[in-house]
Amino acid sequence: MEGMMTIYAPSPINMHIGSRVRMRRRLTDLTPEWFAEQIGISVLQLNKFEIGEEPIGPTQLLVASKVLSVSPTYFFEQEKTQALTMTGIMSPVIKALFATKDREKPR
């Protein structure tokens, strides 16, 4: 097992928040270079945040909300009237897991 690399799937919540950051950044026509500089991170780090590979820290999220002219809660919204919940985010993942288990019945 030496030399093997463990691969982790991005968290659905990190992916959701990151996609909201990217969507708003693009809607406001901000380049990744300029935006990353404004929130004090590298472009590579911004890319990791936006794809959900790494969680964005609360400080960067707060600064991002100011730069993007949105409330910090914007990043957690699923729809305009519905706040982000573990159930809402995890529902498709849970359904996919159960669908996989159903197909793997013993012979």
N, CA, C and O atoms as a GROMACS GRO file, in nm:
protein
  428
    1MET      N    1   0.082  -0.121   0.000
    1MET     CA    2   0.000   0.000   0.000
    1MET      C    3   0.086   0.126   0.000
    1MET      O    4   0.034   0.237  -0.014
    2GLU      N    5   0.215   0.110   0.015
    2GLU     CA    6   0.304   0.225   0.015
    2GLU      C    7   0.301   0.291  -0.121
    2GLU      O    8   0.300   0.224  -0.224
    3GLY      N    9   0.300   0.424  -0.120
    3GLY     CA   10   0.299   0.499  -0.245
    3GLY      C   11   0.161   0.518  -0.305
    3GLY      O   12   0.147   0.587  -0.406
    4MET      N   13   0.058   0.458  -0.244
    4MET     CA   14  -0.078   0.476  -0.298
    4MET      C   15  -0.132   0.611  -0.254
    4MET      O   16  -0.107   0.657  -0.142
    5MET      N   17  -0.205   0.673  -0.341
    5MET     CA   18  -0.263   0.803  -0.311
    5MET      C   19  -0.413   0.786  -0.286
    5MET      O   20  -0.482   0.718  -0.362
    6THR      N   21  -0.462   0.849  -0.180
    6THR     CA   22  -0.604   0.847  -0.151
    6THR      C   23  -0.669   0.963  -0.225
    6THR      O   24  -0.621   1.076  -0.218
    7ILE      N   25  -0.778   0.936  -0.294
    7ILE     CA   26  -0.850   1.039  -0.367
    7ILE      C   27  -0.981   1.066  -0.294
    7ILE      O   28  -1.060   0.975  -0.267
    8TYR      N   29  -1.003   1.193  -0.262
    8TYR     CA   30  -1.124   1.232  -0.192
    8TYR      C   31  -1.218   1.303  -0.288
    8TYR      O   32  -1.174   1.384  -0.371
    9ALA      N   33  -1.346   1.273  -0.277
    9ALA     CA   34  -1.447   1.342  -0.357
    9ALA      C   35  -1.476   1.476  -0.291
    9ALA      O   36  -1.481   1.485  -0.168
   10PRO      N   37  -1.494   1.581  -0.371
   10PRO     CA   38  -1.528   1.711  -0.311
   10PRO      C   39  -1.659   1.704  -0.234
   10PRO      O   40  -1.751   1.631  -0.273
   11SER      N   41  -1.667   1.779  -0.128
   11SER     CA   42  -1.789   1.787  -0.048
   11SER      C   43  -1.898   1.856  -0.131
   11SER      O   44  -1.871   1.956  -0.196
   12PRO      N   45  -2.020   1.802  -0.128
   12PRO     CA   46  -2.130   1.867  -0.201
   12PRO      C   47  -2.152   2.011  -0.156
   12PRO      O   48  -2.188   2.096  -0.238
   13ILE      N   49  -2.130   2.040  -0.029
   13ILE     CA   50  -2.149   2.177   0.019
   13ILE      C   51  -2.039   2.268  -0.035
   13ILE      O   52  -2.068   2.380  -0.078
   14ASN      N   53  -1.913   2.221  -0.034
   14ASN     CA   54  -1.805   2.301  -0.090
   14ASN      C   55  -1.827   2.326  -0.239
   14ASN      O   56  -1.798   2.435  -0.289
   15MET      N   57  -1.878   2.225  -0.308
   15MET     CA   58  -1.906   2.240  -0.451
   15MET      C   59  -2.015   2.344  -0.474
   15MET      O   60  -2.007   2.425  -0.566
   16HIS      N   61  -2.118   2.341  -0.389
   16HIS     CA   62  -2.228   2.436  -0.402
   16HIS      C   63  -2.181   2.579  -0.377
   16HIS      O   64  -2.208   2.669  -0.457
   17ILE      N   65  -2.110   2.600  -0.268
   17ILE     CA   66  -2.061   2.733  -0.234
   17ILE      C   67  -1.965   2.782  -0.342
   17ILE      O   68  -1.974   2.897  -0.385
   18GLY      N   69  -1.875   2.695  -0.385
   18GLY     CA   70  -1.780   2.733  -0.489
   18GLY      C   71  -1.847   2.770  -0.620
   18GLY      O   72  -1.806   2.864  -0.687
   19SER      N   73  -1.951   2.695  -0.655
   19SER     CA   74  -2.021   2.726  -0.780
   19SER      C   75  -2.094   2.860  -0.770
   19SER      O   76  -2.107   2.932  -0.870
   20ARG      N   77  -2.141   2.894  -0.651
   20ARG     CA   78  -2.207   3.023  -0.632
   20ARG      C   79  -2.105   3.137  -0.642
   20ARG      O   80  -2.134   3.242  -0.698
   21VAL      N   81  -1.985   3.115  -0.586
   21VAL     CA   82  -1.878   3.215  -0.597
   21VAL      C   83  -1.845   3.236  -0.745
   21VAL      O   84  -1.842   3.350  -0.793
   22ARG      N   85  -1.821   3.127  -0.818
   22ARG     CA   86  -1.785   3.136  -0.960
   22ARG      C   87  -1.897   3.203  -1.041
   22ARG      O   88  -1.870   3.290  -1.124
   23MET      N   89  -2.022   3.162  -1.018
   23MET     CA   90  -2.133   3.218  -1.093
   23MET      C   91  -2.141   3.370  -1.073
   23MET      O   92  -2.156   3.446  -1.169
   24ARG      N   93  -2.132   3.413  -0.948
   24ARG     CA   94  -2.143   3.556  -0.919
   24ARG      C   95  -2.022   3.633  -0.974
   24ARG      O   96  -2.037   3.743  -1.026
   25ARG      N   97  -1.904   3.573  -0.964
   25ARG     CA   98  -1.784   3.637  -1.017
   25ARG      C   99  -1.798   3.657  -1.168
   25ARG      O  100  -1.764   3.763  -1.220
   26ARG      N  101  -1.848   3.556  -1.236
   26ARG     CA  102  -1.865   3.567  -1.382
   26ARG      C  103  -1.975   3.666  -1.418
   26ARG      O  104  -1.962   3.741  -1.515
   27LEU      N  105  -2.085   3.666  -1.342
   27LEU     CA  106  -2.194   3.760  -1.369
   27LEU      C  107  -2.149   3.904  -1.354
   27LEU      O  108  -2.198   3.993  -1.425
   28THR      N  109  -2.055   3.927  -1.262
   28THR     CA  110  -2.005   4.064  -1.240
   28THR      C  111  -1.883   4.094  -1.327
   28THR      O  112  -1.821   4.199  -1.313
   29ASP      N  113  -1.849   4.000  -1.416
   29ASP     CA  114  -1.739   4.019  -1.513
   29ASP      C  115  -1.603   4.042  -1.448
   29ASP      O  116  -1.524   4.123  -1.496
   30LEU      N  117  -1.576   3.972  -1.339
   30LEU     CA  118  -1.448   3.985  -1.271
   30LEU      C  119  -1.354   3.872  -1.314
   30LEU      O  120  -1.394   3.756  -1.318
   31THR      N  121  -1.231   3.906  -1.347
   31THR     CA  122  -1.135   3.804  -1.386
   31THR      C  123  -1.092   3.726  -1.262
   31THR      O  124  -1.094   3.779  -1.152
   32PRO      N  125  -1.054   3.599  -1.280
   32PRO     CA  126  -1.005   3.521  -1.166
   32PRO      C  127  -0.883   3.587  -1.100
   32PRO      O  128  -0.869   3.583  -0.978
   33GLU      N  129  -0.796   3.646  -1.181
   33GLU     CA  130  -0.675   3.709  -1.127
   33GLU      C  131  -0.710   3.827  -1.035
   33GLU      O  132  -0.659   3.837  -0.924
   34TRP      N  133  -0.797   3.914  -1.083
   34TRP     CA  134  -0.834   4.031  -1.004
   34TRP      C  135  -0.910   3.990  -0.879
   34TRP      O  136  -0.882   4.038  -0.769
   35PHE      N  137  -1.006   3.901  -0.895
   35PHE     CA  138  -1.088   3.858  -0.782
   35PHE      C  139  -1.002   3.790  -0.676
   35PHE      O  140  -1.017   3.819  -0.557
   36ALA      N  141  -0.914   3.700  -0.717
   36ALA     CA  142  -0.827   3.629  -0.622
   36ALA      C  143  -0.743   3.729  -0.543
   36ALA      O  144  -0.727   3.715  -0.422
   37GLU      N  145  -0.690   3.827  -0.611
   37GLU     CA  146  -0.608   3.930  -0.544
   37GLU      C  147  -0.691   4.005  -0.440
   37GLU      O  148  -0.643   4.034  -0.330
   38GLN      N  149  -0.815   4.037  -0.475
   38GLN     CA  150  -0.902   4.113  -0.384
   38GLN      C  151  -0.932   4.036  -0.255
   38GLN      O  152  -0.945   4.096  -0.148
   39ILE      N  153  -0.943   3.904  -0.265
   39ILE     CA  154  -0.975   3.827  -0.144
   39ILE      C  155  -0.851   3.765  -0.080
   39ILE      O  156  -0.861   3.689   0.017
   40GLY      N  157  -0.734   3.797  -0.135
   40GLY     CA  158  -0.608   3.759  -0.072
   40GLY      C  159  -0.564   3.615  -0.092
   40GLY      O  160  -0.503   3.555  -0.003
   41ILE      N  161  -0.594   3.558  -0.209
   41ILE     CA  162  -0.555   3.420  -0.238
   41ILE      C  163  -0.495   3.413  -0.378
   41ILE      O  164  -0.502   3.510  -0.454
   42SER      N  165  -0.437   3.300  -0.412
   42SER     CA  166  -0.384   3.280  -0.546
   42SER      C  167  -0.496   3.237  -0.641
   42SER      O  168  -0.603   3.195  -0.597
   43VAL      N  169  -0.470   3.249  -0.769
   43VAL     CA  170  -0.568   3.206  -0.870
   43VAL      C  171  -0.588   3.054  -0.859
   43VAL      O  172  -0.700   3.005  -0.875
   44LEU      N  173  -0.481   2.981  -0.832
   44LEU     CA  174  -0.493   2.836  -0.815
   44LEU      C  175  -0.585   2.803  -0.697
   44LEU      O  176  -0.669   2.713  -0.707
   45GLN      N  177  -0.569   2.874  -0.587
   45GLN     CA  178  -0.655   2.852  -0.470
   45GLN      C  179  -0.799   2.886  -0.504
   45GLN      O  180  -0.891   2.815  -0.462
   46LEU      N  181  -0.821   2.994  -0.577
   46LEU     CA  182  -0.956   3.032  -0.618
   46LEU      C  183  -1.019   2.921  -0.701
   46LEU      O  184  -1.135   2.886  -0.681
   47ASN      N  185  -0.942   2.866  -0.793
   47ASN     CA  186  -0.994   2.758  -0.876
   47ASN      C  187  -1.035   2.639  -0.790
   47ASN      O  188  -1.139   2.578  -0.814
   48LYS      N  189  -0.955   2.605  -0.690
   48LYS     CA  190  -0.988   2.494  -0.600
   48LYS      C  191  -1.114   2.523  -0.521
   48LYS      O  192  -1.196   2.433  -0.499
   49PHE      N  193  -1.132   2.649  -0.478
   49PHE     CA  194  -1.254   2.687  -0.408
   49PHE      C  195  -1.374   2.674  -0.501
   49PHE      O  196  -1.477   2.616  -0.463
   50GLU      N  197  -1.362   2.726  -0.622
   50GLU     CA  198  -1.475   2.731  -0.714
   50GLU      C  199  -1.521   2.594  -0.761
   50GLU      O  200  -1.638   2.577  -0.794
   51ILE      N  201  -1.433   2.496  -0.764
   51ILE     CA  202  -1.476   2.361  -0.804
   51ILE      C  203  -1.508   2.273  -0.683
   51ILE      O  204  -1.547   2.157  -0.699
   52GLY      N  205  -1.491   2.328  -0.562
   52GLY     CA  206  -1.526   2.254  -0.441
   52GLY      C  207  -1.419   2.159  -0.393
   52GLY      O  208  -1.442   2.081  -0.301
   53GLU      N  209  -1.300   2.166  -0.454
   53GLU     CA  210  -1.192   2.078  -0.414
   53GLU      C  211  -1.143   2.110  -0.272
   53GLU      O  212  -1.101   2.021  -0.199
   54GLU      N  213  -1.149   2.238  -0.235
   54GLU     CA  214  -1.112   2.281  -0.101
   54GLU      C  215  -1.219   2.378  -0.051
   54GLU      O  216  -1.278   2.452  -0.129
   55PRO      N  217  -1.243   2.377   0.079
   55PRO     CA  218  -1.342   2.471   0.133
   55PRO      C  219  -1.286   2.613   0.136
   55PRO      O  220  -1.166   2.633   0.160
   56ILE      N  221  -1.371   2.709   0.113
   56ILE     CA  222  -1.330   2.849   0.124
   56ILE      C  223  -1.346   2.889   0.271
   56ILE      O  224  -1.447   2.859   0.333
   57GLY      N  225  -1.247   2.956   0.324
   57GLY     CA  226  -1.249   2.996   0.464
   57GLY      C  227  -1.351   3.105   0.489
   57GLY      O  228  -1.389   3.177   0.397
   58PRO      N  229  -1.395   3.118   0.613
   58PRO     CA  230  -1.497   3.220   0.644
   58PRO      C  231  -1.449   3.362   0.616
   58PRO      O  232  -1.528   3.446   0.574
   59THR      N  233  -1.321   3.390   0.638
   59THR     CA  234  -1.270   3.525   0.612
   59THR      C  235  -1.277   3.556   0.464
   59THR      O  236  -1.323   3.663   0.424
   60GLN      N  237  -1.230   3.461   0.380
   60GLN     CA  238  -1.234   3.483   0.236
   60GLN      C  239  -1.378   3.492   0.185
   60GLN      O  240  -1.408   3.570   0.094
   61LEU      N  241  -1.466   3.413   0.244
   61LEU     CA  242  -1.607   3.416   0.202
   61LEU      C  243  -1.670   3.551   0.235
   61LEU      O  244  -1.748   3.605   0.156
   62LEU      N  245  -1.637   3.605   0.351
   62LEU     CA  246  -1.691   3.736   0.390
   62LEU      C  247  -1.637   3.844   0.297
   62LEU      O  248  -1.713   3.930   0.252
   63VAL      N  249  -1.507   3.842   0.270
   63VAL     CA  250  -1.448   3.940   0.179
   63VAL      C  251  -1.507   3.923   0.039
   63VAL      O  252  -1.539   4.022  -0.028
   64ALA      N  253  -1.522   3.798  -0.006
   64ALA     CA  254  -1.581   3.771  -0.138
   64ALA      C  255  -1.721   3.829  -0.148
   64ALA      O  256  -1.759   3.885  -0.251
   65SER      N  257  -1.798   3.816  -0.040
   65SER     CA  258  -1.935   3.870  -0.045
   65SER      C  259  -1.933   4.021  -0.062
   65SER      O  260  -2.019   4.077  -0.131
   66LYS      N  261  -1.836   4.088  -0.001
   66LYS     CA  262  -1.826   4.234  -0.016
   66LYS      C  263  -1.780   4.271  -0.157
   66LYS      O  264  -1.836   4.363  -0.218
   67VAL      N  265  -1.680   4.200  -0.210
   67VAL     CA  266  -1.630   4.228  -0.344
   67VAL      C  267  -1.739   4.202  -0.448
   67VAL      O  268  -1.751   4.275  -0.547
   68LEU      N  269  -1.818   4.097  -0.426
   68LEU     CA  270  -1.923   4.059  -0.521
   68LEU      C  271  -2.057   4.128  -0.496
   68LEU      O  272  -2.154   4.106  -0.568
   69SER      N  273  -2.061   4.213  -0.392
   69SER     CA  274  -2.182   4.290  -0.356
   69SER      C  275  -2.302   4.201  -0.328
   69SER      O  276  -2.412   4.226  -0.377
   70VAL      N  277  -2.280   4.096  -0.249
   70VAL     CA  278  -2.389   4.008  -0.207
   70VAL      C  279  -2.377   3.984  -0.057
   70VAL      O  280  -2.272   4.007   0.003
   71SER      N  281  -2.483   3.937   0.002
   71SER     CA  282  -2.482   3.897   0.142
   71SER      C  283  -2.406   3.765   0.154
   71SER      O  284  -2.410   3.684   0.061
   72PRO      N  285  -2.337   3.740   0.265
   72PRO     CA  286  -2.270   3.611   0.281
   72PRO      C  287  -2.366   3.492   0.267
   72PRO      O  288  -2.324   3.383   0.228
   73THR      N  289  -2.492   3.512   0.299
   73THR     CA  290  -2.590   3.403   0.286
   73THR      C  291  -2.616   3.365   0.140
   73THR      O  292  -2.666   3.256   0.113
   74TYR      N  293  -2.582   3.454   0.048
   74TYR     CA  294  -2.600   3.426  -0.095
   74TYR      C  295  -2.533   3.294  -0.133
   74TYR      O  296  -2.589   3.218  -0.213
   75PHE      N  297  -2.418   3.266  -0.078
   75PHE     CA  298  -2.341   3.147  -0.114
   75PHE      C  299  -2.405   3.017  -0.067
   75PHE      O  300  -2.371   2.909  -0.115
   76PHE      N  301  -2.499   3.028   0.027
   76PHE     CA  302  -2.563   2.909   0.083
   76PHE      C  303  -2.702   2.884   0.026
   76PHE      O  304  -2.763   2.781   0.055
   77GLU      N  305  -2.751   2.976  -0.054
   77GLU     CA  306  -2.886   2.964  -0.107
   77GLU      C  307  -2.894   2.860  -0.218
   77GLU      O  308  -2.805   2.849  -0.302
   78GLN      N  309  -3.005   2.783  -0.215
   78GLN     CA  310  -3.033   2.690  -0.325
   78GLN      C  311  -3.127   2.759  -0.422
   78GLN      O  312  -3.109   2.753  -0.544
   79GLU      N  313  -3.224   2.823  -0.368
   79GLU     CA  314  -3.320   2.904  -0.444
   79GLU      C  315  -3.336   3.031  -0.364
   79GLU      O  316  -3.291   3.038  -0.250
   80LYS      N  317  -3.399   3.129  -0.421
   80LYS     CA  318  -3.411   3.258  -0.352
   80LYS      C  319  -3.478   3.246  -0.215
   80LYS      O  320  -3.447   3.323  -0.125
   81THR      N  321  -3.569   3.152  -0.198
   81THR     CA  322  -3.643   3.142  -0.072
   81THR      C  323  -3.601   3.023   0.014
   81THR      O  324  -3.653   3.006   0.124
   82GLN      N  325  -3.508   2.942  -0.033
   82GLN     CA  326  -3.472   2.821   0.041
   82GLN      C  327  -3.325   2.825   0.081
   82GLN      O  328  -3.237   2.836  -0.004
   83ALA      N  329  -3.298   2.815   0.211
   83ALA     CA  330  -3.160   2.813   0.260
   83ALA      C  331  -3.098   2.676   0.233
   83ALA      O  332  -3.168   2.576   0.223
   84LEU      N  333  -2.967   2.673   0.223
   84LEU     CA  334  -2.894   2.549   0.201
   84LEU      C  335  -2.907   2.458   0.323
   84LEU      O  336  -2.886   2.503   0.436
   85THR      N  337  -2.941   2.332   0.301
   85THR     CA  338  -2.950   2.235   0.410
   85THR      C  339  -2.873   2.111   0.371
   85THR      O  340  -2.856   2.083   0.252
   86MET      N  341  -2.827   2.037   0.468
   86MET     CA  342  -2.758   1.912   0.439
   86MET      C  343  -2.852   1.818   0.364
   86MET      O  344  -2.810   1.747   0.273
   87THR      N  345  -2.979   1.818   0.402
   87THR     CA  346  -3.076   1.731   0.336
   87THR      C  347  -3.090   1.769   0.190
   87THR      O  348  -3.089   1.681   0.103
   88GLY      N  349  -3.102   1.898   0.162
   88GLY     CA  350  -3.117   1.944   0.024
   88GLY      C  351  -2.995   1.915  -0.061
   88GLY      O  352  -3.007   1.874  -0.176
   89ILE      N  353  -2.877   1.934  -0.005
   89ILE     CA  354  -2.753   1.910  -0.078
   89ILE      C  355  -2.726   1.761  -0.091
   89ILE      O  356  -2.685   1.715  -0.197
   90MET      N  357  -2.748   1.686   0.016
   90MET     CA  358  -2.711   1.546   0.017
   90MET      C  359  -2.814   1.455  -0.049
   90MET      O  360  -2.784   1.341  -0.081
   91SER      N  361  -2.936   1.504  -0.070
   91SER     CA  362  -3.041   1.420  -0.125
   91SER      C  363  -3.001   1.347  -0.254
   91SER      O  364  -3.021   1.226  -0.261
   92PRO      N  365  -2.946   1.416  -0.355
   92PRO     CA  366  -2.907   1.344  -0.477
   92PRO      C  367  -2.797   1.241  -0.452
   92PRO      O  368  -2.795   1.135  -0.515
   93VAL      N  369  -2.706   1.274  -0.361
   93VAL     CA  370  -2.597   1.182  -0.330
   93VAL      C  371  -2.652   1.056  -0.263
   93VAL      O  372  -2.612   0.945  -0.297
   94ILE      N  373  -2.741   1.075  -0.168
   94ILE     CA  374  -2.801   0.962  -0.096
   94ILE      C  375  -2.882   0.875  -0.192
   94ILE      O  376  -2.874   0.753  -0.187
   95LYS      N  377  -2.960   0.938  -0.280
   95LYS     CA  378  -3.038   0.862  -0.378
   95LYS      C  379  -2.947   0.780  -0.468
   95LYS      O  380  -2.977   0.665  -0.499
   96ALA      N  381  -2.835   0.839  -0.510
   96ALA     CA  382  -2.741   0.767  -0.596
   96ALA      C  383  -2.679   0.649  -0.522
   96ALA      O  384  -2.660   0.542  -0.581
   97LEU      N  385  -2.648   0.666  -0.394
   97LEU     CA  386  -2.591   0.556  -0.316
   97LEU      C  387  -2.689   0.441  -0.304
   97LEU      O  388  -2.651   0.325  -0.320
   98PHE      N  389  -2.815   0.472  -0.275
   98PHE     CA  390  -2.914   0.368  -0.262
   98PHE      C  391  -2.941   0.300  -0.397
   98PHE      O  392  -2.964   0.179  -0.401
   99ALA      N  393  -2.939   0.376  -0.504
   99ALA     CA  394  -2.960   0.318  -0.637
   99ALA      C  395  -2.848   0.219  -0.668
   99ALA      O  396  -2.872   0.114  -0.727
  100THR      N  397  -2.726   0.253  -0.628
  100THR     CA  398  -2.612   0.164  -0.650
  100THR      C  399  -2.626   0.037  -0.567
  100THR      O  400  -2.600  -0.072  -0.617
  101LYS      N  401  -2.667   0.051  -0.442
  101LYS     CA  402  -2.684  -0.066  -0.354
  101LYS      C  403  -2.792  -0.159  -0.408
  101LYS      O  404  -2.778  -0.281  -0.399
  102ASP      N  405  -2.900  -0.101  -0.463
  102ASP     CA  406  -3.007  -0.184  -0.517
  102ASP      C  407  -2.960  -0.269  -0.634
  102ASP      O  408  -3.007  -0.382  -0.652
  103ARG      N  409  -2.870  -0.217  -0.712
  103ARG     CA  410  -2.818  -0.290  -0.828
  103ARG      C  411  -2.719  -0.399  -0.790
  103ARG      O  412  -2.694  -0.491  -0.868
  104GLU      N  413  -2.662  -0.389  -0.669
  104GLU     CA  414  -2.559  -0.484  -0.626
  104GLU      C  415  -2.616  -0.593  -0.536
  104GLU      O  416  -2.558  -0.624  -0.433
  105LYS      N  417  -2.728  -0.651  -0.574
  105LYS     CA  418  -2.788  -0.757  -0.493
  105LYS      C  419  -2.707  -0.885  -0.508
  105LYS      O  420  -2.653  -0.911  -0.615
  106PRO      N  421  -2.697  -0.964  -0.402
  106PRO     CA  422  -2.622  -1.088  -0.409
  106PRO      C  423  -2.686  -1.185  -0.508
  106PRO      O  424  -2.808  -1.185  -0.528
  107ARG      N  425  -2.602  -1.266  -0.570
  107ARG     CA  426  -2.652  -1.362  -0.670
  107ARG      C  427  -2.677  -1.496  -0.609
  107ARG      O  428  -2.720  -1.588  -0.678
   0.00000   0.00000   0.00000
